């Protein structure tokens, strides 16, 4: 069965929260190693770790991961 891993790939200074925002990437790894021996992955989502909190607070944020037409990374 495939496994889902969330990796921090970048950090950025956000003016909306008093700390650094973590930019995350959800990666899906296959259950078995591919025939070429490389453990490759597919990216299923890219988003900010604080995107949902900003949306709930009414702060529009392009990094939230809720807009399917915008890839933040």
C-alpha positions in Angstrom: 0.0 0.0 0.0 1.3 3.4 -0.9 2.4 5.8 1.9 1.7 9.5 2.3 4.5 11.7 3.7 4.3 15.4 4.4 7.6 17.1 3.9 8.6 20.7 4.8 10.2 22.0 1.7 10.5 25.7 2.4 10.0 28.4 5.0 8.9 31.9 4.3 8.3 35.0 6.4 4.5 35.7 6.5 3.2 39.2 7.3 -0.1 37.8 8.6 1.2 35.6 11.4 4.0 36.4 13.9 6.3 33.5 12.8 7.7 31.8 9.7 5.2 29.9 7.6 6.1 26.4 6.6 5.5 25.4 3.0 4.5 21.7 2.9 4.5 19.1 0.1 2.4 15.9 0.4 4.2 13.1 -1.3 2.8 9.7 -2.2 5.5 7.0 -2.2 4.7 3.6 -3.9 4.5 0.4 -1.9 7.3 -1.2 -3.8 10.6 0.1 -5.2 10.2 0.8 -8.9 12.1 -1.5 -11.4 14.8 1.1 -12.0 15.7 1.0 -8.3 14.6 4.6 -7.6 12.1 5.3 -4.9 10.2 8.0 -6.7 7.2 9.9 -5.4 4.3 11.9 -6.7 3.3 15.2 -5.3 -0.4 15.2 -4.3 -0.6 18.7 -2.7 1.4 21.8 -1.9 0.3 24.2 0.8 1.2 26.4 3.8 1.0 24.8 7.3 -1.1 27.8 8.5 -3.3 28.2 5.4 -6.4 26.7 7.1 -6.1 29.0 10.1 -5.8 32.0 7.9 -8.9 31.0 5.9 -10.9 30.5 9.1 -9.8 33.9 10.4 -11.0 35.5 7.2 -7.6 36.3 5.9 -7.4 35.5 2.2 -4.1 33.7 1.5 -2.8 32.4 -1.8 -0.6 29.9 0.0 -3.5 28.1 1.8 -3.7 25.3 -0.7 -7.5 25.8 -1.1 -7.3 27.3 -4.6 -6.7 24.4 -7.1 -5.7 26.9 -9.8 -2.7 28.3 -7.8 0.5 26.3 -7.1 2.4 28.2 -4.4 5.7 26.5 -5.0 
